């Protein structure tokens, strides 16, 4: 297990080096976040004076009538479509870079637009699952949250490689999910541990950032409000930057492991032994 965690950490660092070659890839999570805010506003603002606004804003409240169900599902679908579209664009650029190309933002958008049927289909499946999990969670505050959390985790693992499969192989949603499970089995858990490596790095970075924000509130309350406000604002900006970078690194890492699992190619930007390590354990167990 320690070897896997060490391997995941190393893969995360190499993914970061790839991102430094194409810093413009950070624009995709930025645009995705902005678009999601626009989606939220487009649903919430027209409903601001109605009872339906709580359907969008309150995650723990179940819909009370058929129209509320329709509004909630529509919100989920549009939101998932936006997220998947920009993730697909980012994934396309990552794969182009890992194959030796020099991607542009236009390449990402062009690739995503050419896969609109696959993206729409996967958004519909994802929205349905998210909608069902929301209903389960709202039925019982504690048990529902536990069940929804476990099912959500299983769903995230099962669909780990769906986006690169959609981008490269243009499979329909159910074929993509089946393919994702096959690749996940093939990597023998390395992909999930590598993802843990990204999470650990983000956690370590967040510790001093939250310390800066807490210090800012202390400064506002007792010493200097201006300095305290600057500290808080700086902390918030740092949180946004860490979130953007981790999102991009995550896509690059998935793309690298996918390429080796699907095509047997180790990207030049990655250590071949690290990528192959994900598969040697599987072979050894099979023997």
Buried (B, 14 or more C-beta within 10 A) or exposed (E): EEEBBBBBBBBBEBBBEBBEEBEEBBBBBBBBBEBBEEBBEEBBEEBEEEEBBBBBEEEEBBBEEEEBBEBBBEBBBBBBBBBBBBBBBBBBBBBBBBBEEEBEBEBBBEBBEBBEEBBBBBBBBBBBBBBEBBBBBBEEEEEBBEBBEEBBEEBEBBBBBBBBBBBBEEBEBEBBBBBBBEBBEBBBBBBBBBBBBBBBBBEEBBEEBEEBBEBBBEBBEEEEEEEBBEBBEBBBEBBEEBBBBBBBBBBBBBBBBBBBBBEEBBBEBBBEEBBEBBBEBBEEEEE
